[in-house]
Amino acid sequence: MENLRTYYLESLGCAKNQVDSEVIIESLNKAEWQRVTDPALAKLIIVNTCGFIESAREESINVLISFRDAFPDAWVVSAGCLSQRYYDELAESMPELDGIFGNSYPGMVSEFVERLGKGNSQKVFIPEEGSADNQQTETEEILSEEREQLLSTEGSAYIKLAEGCSNNCSFCAIPIIRGPVKSRSIEGIEKEARNLVARGIYEINLIAQDLGSFAVDTEGQCKLPELLSRLDAIEGDFIIRMLYIHPDNFPEEILEICKNSRHIVPYFDIPFQHASEQVLEAMNRRGNPGKYLYLINKIRTVLPEAVIRTTFMLGFPGETPEDLEILETFIKDAKVDWAGFFVYSREEGTAAYSLENQRKIKKTVAAASRQLEHFQQVQQDVSEEAMKRFRGQKMRLLVEERVEKENLFICRAWLQAPEVDGLVVLNSDDVSLKPGDTVSAVVTAVNGLDLEADTAE
């Protein structure tokens, strides 16, 4: 195959970055580039990088170097968050890159690549904020009109409601990388959802840095309840899952909408980050154990079957053994179904960067790293107990893959978000099942964090 207009894309980082990668794919396809799955066949290699924390940056740089070394004749372009945040440093330290493309307008990537092909000496493309109307860019058109090639598992897709974040948590670099919150229109999101449902997508995951801030920048108030009502009115066979609602901005009106919904599942991803009030205050968050337990109990009162996921950070500057005791007590009291843990990363430009000196930060982070396994085990015990309530329940499963040479299928239920939660192992003699299919099943057992199920009669 001639590789004059072939490209390979490597997508790193979060689901929001994945949506950007899907926009990049559509932009290049429209410009008559051909996507290949083997980088050896590509004229152009794009790495959509992550720049959120140090480990993600290291991975991104290592991937860029490996592609540059392995394919010296290809153009290698760094795109995404790392490029947006550190474009000057990348241009200076990695002159062997053929291009550096930011994350503001992924739909403009084909224009950038065409300029590279014409020998344009400007290798860096980082549009200034406000240089294009957020609702009129090629990116928005691709999201609401096209995006034919999805990077999710079959039958699943993400819809990004907004870009950036205005919460300004003191540890977080997202406002530095992606700017303040910039919400899309309800009309554009609804159009995108209708297109996805029409093409047979069963699982729609709504994402943003904080769904609770949706439309605050454009309408002066959260419009998530209105959006959910509009999406729930769409005809079709599909479910909607919400991901990432900041606990300080949780719009309680959505609970009644979920209770009466045809499509919205009662799954709530609420990143509490900690439970100690003094740590949360230093994080520029307004929570405490009482407030967070009230929110959890409110959700479960309206929606007794609700599944709650969260994340917790260990090692924030100034964290004490007493703070960790408060956190452990909260985990046992809250009994959330799923939780992820990560260790604080000192990020340049954030408010927390100067809270402690580098030597003390390393000591705090080292102590947190030693605590990580303990907290993960505490949560695993909670999660395993929580999963027991699903034994005997009948539920709809989304098939992800078949176990080779076995009548076993790896699936997910509504209570399991892609990649981060447990799975369902389905026993079925229906060998015609394929990824993207849905099947009715009964949960027969709990195996750690995973469920086992048999096809329902």
N, C-alpha and C positions, 0 to 999 in steps of 0.2 A: 504493500500500500504506500502510495506517495504521501508524504507528511507535510505538504505545503500549507494546509489549513486544517490540521488536526490538533486537538488539545486534550490534555489530561488535567483533571481537577482533584486536588486533595483537600478535603474539608476537615478542619480541626475545630475543637471547642464545642460550644453549646448549641442548643436547638435554634437559637436566634441567628447564630452564624450559619447554621444549616440552611435556613431560609434565604439568607444572602447568597449562599452558594447556588441554590436553585435558581435565583435571579440571574446570577452570573452565567449559568448554563443556558438559560433561555436567551439572554442577550447575545451570547456567542453563536448559538444555533440560528437565531434570526439573521445574523451577519454571515451565515453560510460557512461557519466553522463546524467541524465534525468532531464530536466527543468520542474518545477511545478509552478503553479500560486498561490498556497497557501503555505506561509512560514511554516505553521504548519506541512507540509508533507516533509520538506526539511532536509536533513542531513547537507547541506552546505548552508549558507546564505552569499551572497556577496553584499556589498553596494559599488557601484562605485561612489565615493564621488566627491564633488566639493570643491576646496580650493581657489577660485579666490578672494573673498572678505569676510569680517567678517560674514555677514549674511549667506552666503552660507556655511561657515565652521561650524557655529552654527547649521544649519539645518543638516549637515552631521553627526555631533557628536550626536545630538539628535536622529537621525534615528538609528545610531549604538547602542546607549544605549537602545532604545526601543526594538530593535530586541534581544539584549543580555538578557534583562530582561524577554521578553515574551517567548523566546525559549532557555532555559538553556541547553538543551541537544544537540543543533545544534552547528556546527562550525560556528562562525561569523567572516568574513574576511572583513577588510577595504581595498578597492582598489581605484585607481584613484588619483586625484590631491591632495587631503588632505593627503593621504598616502605618496605621492611623496615628498611633501613639508615639512611635519611635522612628519616623521616616528619615529624619536627619541622621540619626545614629546608624540606621540600616544603610543609607546611601554611602556613608563614610566607611563603615566597617565591612560592608559586603558589596564592593564595587562590581563584583562579578554577577550580581543580579541584573537582569535585563530591564526590570521595571518594578516600581513600588506603587501600589494602588490602594487607596484608603477604603474605608467602609461606609462612607456617607451615601454614595449613590451607586450601588453595585450594578444597576442597570446600564451604567455608562461604560462598562468595562470594554465592550466591543469597540467603542470610539477610541478608547485609550490604546487598545491593541493595534488598531489600524494605524495610529500615529507611530507606534513603535515600528511597525512593518515598513513605514516610509522613511525610517532612519531619523525620526525626531530625536533630538538630543535631550529633550526633557523626559527623563525616565521616571519622575515622581509625579503622581496625580493625587493630590489631597485637596478636594474642593473646600473652600471656606464655607462656614456655616451661613446659610441663607443665600448661597450663590445660585440655588435653584429652588423653585416652589415645591415644598415637600409633597403636595398633593398632585402635582402635574409632571413629575419626572417619569422617565421611562421605567424606573423601578416600580412605582405605583401602578403603572399600566400593566406591567408584567404580572404583578401580584393579583390584580383584579381580573385580568383578561386571560392569562395564559399559564405559564409555569407547568409545562407538560411533563418534565422529568423531575420526579420527586426523589429525595434521598432517604426518605423514611422506609420502614418495612412496608410491604404491600398492604394496602387497605388503610394506611394511616397517613396523616399529614399535619403540619403545623401551620397555624395562621398567626402572623405577628401583628399585634394590634397597635404597637407604638415602638418608637425608637428612643433610646436614651433613658435617663432617669433624673428626677429632680429631688429625690429624697435626701441626697448628700449624706449618706452614712459615712462616718469619719474614716472607715477602713477601706472604702470601695472606690475603685478607679473608674467605674463605668461612666460617671458624668464627665470624667476627663477624656475617656476614649470615644464615647458616643454622644456626649453633650446632654443638655436637659431633655426632658420628655417631649416628644413630638408625636402626637397621636394621629393615626389615620382617620379617615371619615367612616362613619357607620355604614354609609352606602357602599364604599369600596370594599369594606370587610364582608358585608352581606353578599355582595356580588361574587367575591372570591369563594365564600362558603358554598353558595349555590353551584358554582362551577365544579367544586370538589365533589359535592354530593352527586351531581349529574354524571360524573365520571366513575362513580362507584366507591368513593372513599367512605369507609365506615366510621373511622375514628378521627375526629378533628380536635386537636389540642390548641387551645388559645394561649399564646405566650406574649410576654413583654417583661421588662424588668419589674414592673409592678402593675398588675391589672387594675388595682384599686385607684391608680392615678389616670386611668384612661379618660381622655378628653378634658381633663382638668385644665390643660394648657390651651385648648381651643374653645371650650364651653364654660369654663369657670367652675365646673363641678364634675364629679365622676359620672360617666354615662354608661358604665358597665351594665347596670340593670336594664337600661333601654336596649343596649346591644344584645344582651342575652335574650330578651323577649323577641327581638327581631329574628335572631338566628333560630330560636326555638319554633318559630312559625313556619320555617322552611319545611316543605313536604319531603319525605324520603326516609330511608332506613339508615340512620347514623346516630352516633353519640357525640356529645361535646364534653370535653374535659378542660377545666381551668387550671393553669399552672402559674405560680408565683403571684401571690397577693400579699403585699406588705401588711403585717398585723396592725400597724398603726393607721392604716387606710382601709381596713376591711369594710366594705359596704354591706351592712347587715340586711338590706333590702333584697339582696340576691338569694337569701335563704328561702323565702316564700316562693320566689320564681323557680328555684330548683325543685322545691316540694311539689309544685304543680306542673313541672315540665314534662314534655314528651321525650326530649333528647338530652338534656343536661344531666350528667351524672353527679352525684353528691361527693365529689372528690375535691379536696381543698389543699393546695400546696401553699403553706404559710411559713415563710422563713423567719422563725423567731430569733435565731442567732445566739441567744443566751437567755437566762432567766434572772440573773442578778441585776437589780436595778442600777447599781453603781456602774457595772460594766455596760449595760444598755445605754445609760446616760452618756458615758464616754463615747459610745458608738453613734451618738446623736439619734437615739431612738427613745421612745417614750414609754416603754413597757415595764412590766414587773410581773412576778408570778401571779398575783391576783388578777390583773387585767387579762393576762393571756389565758388563765384557766377559765375566766368568765367567758371569753370568746369561744373557747373550745366547748364549754358546756352549753352555750347558746346555740352553736351549730348542732350539737348532738340532741338538744331538746327539740329543735325544729325538724331535724333530719337524723333520727336515731341510727340509721344505717350508714351515716357519713364516714368516709375514710379521710384521714388527715395526715398529710406529709409535712415535714419541716426540715430545716437544717440548723446545725449548731456550730459555732466557732469556738475553738479552744485557743488559749494563749494570747488573747488580746492584751495590749499593754496595761499593766496594773492589776491584772486578774490575780486573785488570791486563792488559797485553799478554801476559804470560806465561800467564795464565789462559786467554786466548783461543787461544793456541797449543796448550795442552793440549786445549781443546775441539775445535779443528780436527783435531788428530791422532786424537782419539777418534772423531770422525765418520767419518774415513777408515778407521779400524780396525774400527769396529763394523759399518759397512755396513748400517745399518738401512734398511728399504725405504721408509719414509715419515717425514718429520719436518717439524714446524712450528716457526717461530721467532717470538718476540715480545720486545719491549723492556720492561724493568722499569718498572713504574708504582708510584710512591710512594703507599702507601695508609695513610691515617690509621687509627690503632688497631693496626696490625701492629707486630711487634717490629722490623722493618727500618726503620720510619718514622724513627726517631731515630739511625740509624747514621751518617748524614752530614747536613750542613746542606743547605738547599734549593738554594743556589747550586752546591754541588759535585755534588749529585744531577743537576741540569740538565746540567752539563758531562759527567758520566759517561753519561747517557742520550743526549746528543747524539752522543757518540763511538760508542755502541752502534748508534745509528740509521744511522751511516755504515758500520758493519760489517755491517749486516743483509743487504744485497744480496750481499755476498761470501759469507757463510755459506749463504745460500739457494742460490747457484750451486754451492758445494761439494757441498751435499746433493743438488741436482738431478742432478749428474753421477753421484753414488752411486746415486740412485733409478733413473735411466735404465739404468744397467748392471744393477741388480737385476731390472728388469722383463724383461730379455732371456731370463731362464731360463724364462719362461712361453711363449715362442714355440713353437708346435707342440702345446701342451697342449690337451686337451679339457676344457671346464669349463661349468658351468651359469651362465647369466646371468639377472639380474633386469632386465627392461625398464623404463626410466624414461620415455622419450618417443621419438616418431618425428620424424626430421628432415623438415620440411615438404617435400612434393613429391619426396622421395627415398626410395629403398629402403634407408635407413640408420636405425639405431635407437641411441639413447644408452642404454647398459646399465651395470651393475656386476657384478663377480664377487665371490666370497667374500673376495678379498684387498683389496677396496676398500670402506672404510667410507663411509657417506653424507656427502656434502658436503666431505670433507677430503682424500680421496685422488684418484687418477686415475680415468678412466672407460674403458669399452670401447665402441668404435664398431663396431656389428655390421652387416655387409652381409647382407641377407636379402630374398628375393622374397616372403616371407610377409607380405603387407600386413594380414593379420588380427591380427598381434601388437599388443598394447595395453599400456599401463602396468600393471605388476603381474604380467604373464605371466612365465614363465621359459622359457628356450630353451637347448638344448644347442648349443655352438659350439666351434670350434677357433681358437686364437689364430694369426693369420697374420703379424702385424708389431707392432713397437713404435714408436710415434710420440711421442717425448718421454716424458712421464709416462703417456701413454695407450696402450692396446692396441687393435689392430684384429683383428676376428674374422669368420669366415664361419660360417653355420649348418652344424652337423655333419650328415653323411649318416646 
